[in-house]
Amino acid sequence: MLRSVCADSPASTWRLLFDRTILEHIRKCTIAKAYRQTGCEDFDLNIEELEAFIAIMYARGLSGARNLLVHGRWSTDSGIPFVTKTMTKHRFCEVLRYLRFDEKSTRSVRLQTD
């Protein structure tokens, strides 16, 4: 599949970094971590929420709010305006708690050659 950047679509640039396959992998690893940590199968994460989470993290860096605590991003005084409209603080913290990029079951094998 040929992938390229469209001048009128910032999302096309985003898709070069995070395609659907990568996002699905992160989603799967994150859900698995939530299950391992809680033993409960109630946690779910869809691709749109994952993209929203990553967008909030990018906005944090772009706005110079790297030193702003997580809770400060939802502050009416010093927060990032679009954040409150994108995801609740509770949900953001929940995703952050479980976020994983690798499969624990294959970690020891990968560490031998990585």
SULZI-V878260 format. One record per pair of residues at least 4 apart in sequence whose ideal C-beta (glycine too) atoms are under 8 Angstrom apart, sorted by the first residue. I is the first residue (numbers start at 0). GAP is how many residues later the second one is. D is the distance in Angstrom with one decimal. If there is no record, write none. Layout:
BEGIN
i:I gap:GAP d:D
i:I gap:GAP d:D
END
This chain:
BEGIN
i:2 gap:12 d:6.6
i:2 gap:13 d:5.9
i:2 gap:16 d:7.3
i:3 gap:8 d:7.0
i:4 gap:4 d:7.8
i:4 gap:7 d:5.0
i:4 gap:8 d:5.1
i:4 gap:11 d:6.6
i:5 gap:6 d:4.4
i:8 gap:4 d:7.8
i:9 gap:4 d:6.6
i:10 gap:4 d:6.3
i:11 gap:4 d:7.2
i:12 gap:4 d:7.4
i:13 gap:4 d:6.1
i:14 gap:4 d:5.7
i:17 gap:4 d:5.2
i:17 gap:5 d:5.6
i:17 gap:33 d:7.6
i:17 gap:36 d:7.0
i:18 gap:4 d:7.2
i:19 gap:4 d:6.1
i:19 gap:27 d:7.3
i:20 gap:4 d:6.5
i:21 gap:4 d:6.5
i:22 gap:4 d:6.2
i:22 gap:24 d:5.2
i:22 gap:27 d:5.7
i:22 gap:28 d:7.0
i:23 gap:4 d:6.3
i:23 gap:23 d:7.1
i:24 gap:4 d:6.4
i:24 gap:76 d:7.6
i:25 gap:4 d:6.1
i:25 gap:24 d:6.3
i:25 gap:73 d:7.5
i:25 gap:74 d:7.5
i:25 gap:75 d:5.7
i:26 gap:4 d:6.4
i:26 gap:18 d:5.4
i:26 gap:19 d:7.5
i:26 gap:20 d:6.4
i:26 gap:23 d:5.6
i:27 gap:4 d:6.4
i:27 gap:75 d:7.9
i:28 gap:4 d:6.5
i:28 gap:71 d:4.1
i:28 gap:72 d:5.9
i:28 gap:73 d:6.1
i:28 gap:74 d:6.0
i:29 gap:4 d:6.6
i:29 gap:15 d:5.6
i:29 gap:20 d:7.6
i:29 gap:65 d:7.0
i:29 gap:68 d:5.1
i:29 gap:69 d:5.3
i:29 gap:70 d:5.3
i:30 gap:4 d:6.5
i:30 gap:12 d:6.3
i:30 gap:13 d:6.7
i:30 gap:14 d:6.0
i:30 gap:67 d:7.6
i:31 gap:4 d:6.3
i:31 gap:68 d:7.2
i:31 gap:71 d:7.2
i:31 gap:72 d:7.2
i:32 gap:4 d:6.0
i:32 gap:65 d:4.6
i:32 gap:66 d:7.6
i:32 gap:67 d:4.4
i:32 gap:71 d:7.6
i:33 gap:4 d:6.0
i:33 gap:6 d:7.8
i:33 gap:9 d:3.7
i:33 gap:63 d:8.0
i:33 gap:64 d:4.1
i:34 gap:4 d:7.0
i:34 gap:5 d:7.1
i:34 gap:6 d:6.1
i:34 gap:8 d:7.0
i:35 gap:68 d:7.2
i:36 gap:60 d:7.8
i:36 gap:61 d:6.7
i:37 gap:4 d:7.9
i:37 gap:5 d:6.9
i:42 gap:51 d:7.4
i:42 gap:55 d:6.7
i:44 gap:4 d:5.4
i:44 gap:5 d:5.8
i:44 gap:50 d:6.4
i:45 gap:4 d:7.1
i:46 gap:4 d:6.3
i:47 gap:4 d:6.4
i:48 gap:4 d:6.3
i:48 gap:38 d:7.1
i:48 gap:42 d:7.4
i:48 gap:46 d:7.0
i:49 gap:4 d:6.5
i:49 gap:45 d:7.5
i:50 gap:4 d:6.2
i:51 gap:4 d:6.6
i:51 gap:34 d:5.0
i:51 gap:35 d:5.2
i:52 gap:4 d:6.7
i:52 gap:34 d:6.6
i:52 gap:39 d:6.5
i:52 gap:42 d:4.9
i:52 gap:43 d:7.6
i:52 gap:46 d:7.7
i:53 gap:4 d:6.4
i:54 gap:4 d:6.2
i:54 gap:31 d:6.7
i:55 gap:4 d:6.5
i:55 gap:17 d:6.9
i:55 gap:24 d:7.6
i:55 gap:27 d:5.5
i:55 gap:30 d:6.1
i:55 gap:31 d:6.4
i:55 gap:36 d:6.4
i:56 gap:4 d:7.0
i:57 gap:4 d:6.0
i:58 gap:4 d:5.8
i:58 gap:6 d:7.8
i:58 gap:21 d:5.3
i:58 gap:23 d:6.8
i:58 gap:24 d:6.7
i:59 gap:5 d:4.9
i:59 gap:6 d:6.4
i:59 gap:8 d:7.0
i:59 gap:13 d:6.5
i:59 gap:20 d:6.9
i:60 gap:4 d:7.7
i:60 gap:5 d:6.0
i:62 gap:17 d:5.5
i:64 gap:7 d:7.4
i:64 gap:8 d:6.8
i:64 gap:13 d:8.0
i:64 gap:15 d:6.3
i:67 gap:4 d:4.2
i:67 gap:5 d:6.2
i:67 gap:10 d:6.7
i:67 gap:11 d:8.0
i:68 gap:4 d:8.0
i:69 gap:19 d:7.5
i:69 gap:22 d:7.0
i:69 gap:23 d:6.4
i:69 gap:26 d:7.2
i:70 gap:4 d:7.3
i:70 gap:18 d:6.5
i:71 gap:6 d:5.6
i:71 gap:7 d:6.2
i:72 gap:6 d:5.1
i:72 gap:7 d:5.5
i:72 gap:10 d:4.9
i:72 gap:16 d:7.6
i:72 gap:19 d:7.8
i:73 gap:5 d:5.3
i:73 gap:9 d:6.1
i:73 gap:10 d:5.5
i:73 gap:15 d:4.4
i:74 gap:4 d:4.0
i:78 gap:4 d:6.0
i:78 gap:5 d:6.8
i:80 gap:4 d:7.6
i:81 gap:4 d:5.7
i:82 gap:4 d:7.2
i:86 gap:4 d:5.1
i:86 gap:5 d:5.0
i:86 gap:8 d:8.0
i:87 gap:4 d:6.9
i:88 gap:4 d:6.4
i:89 gap:4 d:6.3
i:90 gap:4 d:6.4
i:91 gap:4 d:6.2
i:92 gap:4 d:6.3
i:93 gap:4 d:6.9
i:94 gap:4 d:5.9
i:99 gap:4 d:7.7
i:101 gap:4 d:7.5
i:101 gap:5 d:6.1
i:101 gap:8 d:7.5
i:102 gap:4 d:7.1
i:105 gap:4 d:5.8
i:106 gap:4 d:6.2
i:107 gap:4 d:7.2
i:108 gap:4 d:7.7
i:109 gap:4 d:4.8
END
